[in-house]
């Protein structure tokens, strides 16, 4: 029984053990997604579609060791970087390690190889240093670290180059070969294998040695990087490993260094030194023979020069006795040679006669010094003349001696005196000129006849950003950097044109001066030649001034005039359309009173009334843009109004709105509805510019001195500045000047009135609006509103609603169609109606009704009667007849400020056409209240 039981246990255990042995083989290998791109020989895809290269060989070796399943994901270099950052790949091969990239990625601690960047150029292009790249077009791989370092080098060297980004190193080399660029940046590994396929030349410009590693997204796949680091370290320690086999495969046998580099270098240095010493011995031997010959010839030349020199030459012993002199020495002093050799140096030179002077000179000569001094020589006849003397110690026949060479400087002294006087006069004149030029309000630049700056004044320093010390000695185009405003092209500098033509030259319009810090200013400029007494051009003078503000004012005034002219047209159209719309809306409103609201006809009338109301809103927008739509102002707190308007537009969107509003923001005197409409229009504009979401920032500030920020023409008073910036697509510069034009829009669903109306509203509030934008960098709208105070607050008055009690109403309007529907609406409200076509007729009928004892409950007057008296004139005559008359102003549009402040013009209420029964009834109730 025990034996059988033992067998059964073995039968159970054997399958279990077999399963345990089988499970590891069934375990699935770890899948690793690897980013690859074209960078042969580090990584590339061969003609069979298989990925090859040094990084792939090492990675496959690690995959076999750690049981990884490699999945290669191909892309361009920028795509690989983006995928690695987003974590859609686990590992990236052949990536350079840098401090900037360590903020985004983790790298293997063991590098694969060291690489660097190199500049390649067109064939036969003479490019030897980075300074030769000034003004060149350079092809670079997008997001390449060598391209980033190269751009930084160019900036540090002050070189201006144009970069052309491409997606691969092949495109870089092809662009050079096609001559679409002047040069390109390629890493040395890739260039070693691939540059020969293109007609390009390598240059000596090598930079940015850097480690090439494997990398993973920051904080991810640390186990992969650790395993790869250990594997690489092991491979590098074994000279027969896959690493060195791959190096030899892709880079040749020179990749393996069997002999240490220091040994080779030492041998080369020893060989060079031996050759140098042999060559030096041969050269010295030849020099000795040549020197001997030269000494013989030199002695002859010395004797010739000594006797024929135009300077006086003296040789004396160390006690000052003259032992030799040349012919010029005898002639200049009037002595014979024998007479001269009987004299001492102090006897012919006044300086040597000074106390201790001769001893000091001898002491300096004994110390090995050479001396140059000015002195006075005395002739035989006792006359004197100034000389410049060069003194040195020599050896004559084995004895120390003194050699003196004296030059008559009488003419030079006279010229120096004349020069000193001229310089003194010139300094005085220059000082007066400098004071004058520094005091004028225009910029002034003076140059020499080569266009080199010799002077700039303080205004030039302010406009260009260059100090006089920095600018002096520089070519004028470096400091006076001008471009065409319309094209952006560099303008021909007026200095060169003046030097070429010799005439006064003025700059054309639309010239921009670019300051040292990049500030751009519109300038007006003229250049003139500077001539000497012989009328020869010796330089130029440029005089220029900043006209940026003037051009801005001109542009704003032109915009205002254009908007005003269009506004007149829009107001006229709105007025006529309102009269027609009033008849339509009134008839619809009346018809709806006589049928069941839920009937088919009632529903149709309701839809027609909605459409008419939308048309009314459109005409109200036109009126706001035109001369009408004057704001009904009251003191308002902006923070609440801004947040309420912006949140309403952004409700339900993926846009974040940030507010930067100080607690001490001044209140403003505005029409709350109109300013709310401005905020909504601007926020809606930003919303359309960010379909994928983004951020809107609204900031406010008090502006104490408007002259520091606004264009000329606004009142000198306190303002509140409101800025609304977004992170949207931005507006091209060519469209920026048109955005406030009516009906200009880039949106398929827009009407093009939002910004034009906003501009009109801000203008009616005595404010100013402007926009700044860069494509891809968002747009910022900034507008200014006059600050108000609490004492100006207007209390709105809403009359109590009372029911019409009947009576007679006099209505005056020149539109027959409107008069008919208005009469029916008033009759529906229970009034008897008396009609008049113009102000004269209305006054006459009102006087007749008063004479007949008929009480007139209210009078409705149209403000605008073409060719006749309007309501604004008629109301005054009616008030003379009856000061208690209830007069209602009515208009399709109004001129400032009747409809907004009707009480100031003698009216009791106002009603804008088109109106419905409720609005008409409300106006009558307001007048009768």
Secondary structure, DSSP 8 states (H G I E B T S, - for coil): -HHHHHHHHHHHHHHHHHHHHHHHHHS--EEEEEEE-SBTTTBEE-TTS-EESHHHHHHHHHHHHHTEEEEEEE--HHHHHHHHHHTSSSEEEEEE--TTGGGTEEE-SS-SEEEEEEEEEETT----SGGGGTT-EEEEETT-HHHHHHHHHHHHHT---EEEEESSHHHHHHHHHTTSSSEEEEEHHHHHHHGGGSSEEEEEEEEEEEEEEEEEETTS-HHHHHHHHHHHHHHHH-TTSHHHHHHHHHH-GGGS--S-HHHHHHHHHHHHHHHHHHHHHHHHHHHHHHHHHHHHHHHHHHHHHHHH-SSEEEEE-TTSBEEEE-HHHHHHHT--HHHHTTSBHHHHBTGGGSTTHHHHHHHHHHTT--EEEEEEEE-TTS-EEEEEEEEEEEEETTEEEEEEEEEE-HHHHHHHHHHHHHHHHHHHHHHHHHHHHHHSSSEEEEEETTSBEEEE-HHHHHHH---HHHHTTSBHHHHSEEEETTT--B---HHHHHHHH-S-EE--SSEEEE-TTS-EEEEEEEEEEEE-TT--EEEEEEEEEE-HHHHHHHHHHHHHHHHHHHHHHHHHHHHHHHHHHHHHHHHHHHHHHTS-TTSHHHHHHHHHHHHHHHHHHHHHHHHHHSS------EEE-HHHHHHHHHHHHHTTSSEEEEEE--TT---EEE-HHHHHHHHHHHHHHHHHH-TT-EEEEEEEEEES-GGGTS-TTS-SS-EEEEEEEE-S----HHHHTTTTSTT--S-SS--S-HHHHHHHHHHHTT-EEEEEE-TTS-EEEEEEEEB--GGG--------------EEEEEE-S-HHHHHHHHHHHHHTTEEEEEESSHHHHHHHHHHHHHTT--EEEEEEES--TTS--HHHHHHHHHHH-TT--EEEEESS--TTTTTSGGGGT-SEEEESS--HHHHHHHHHHHH-
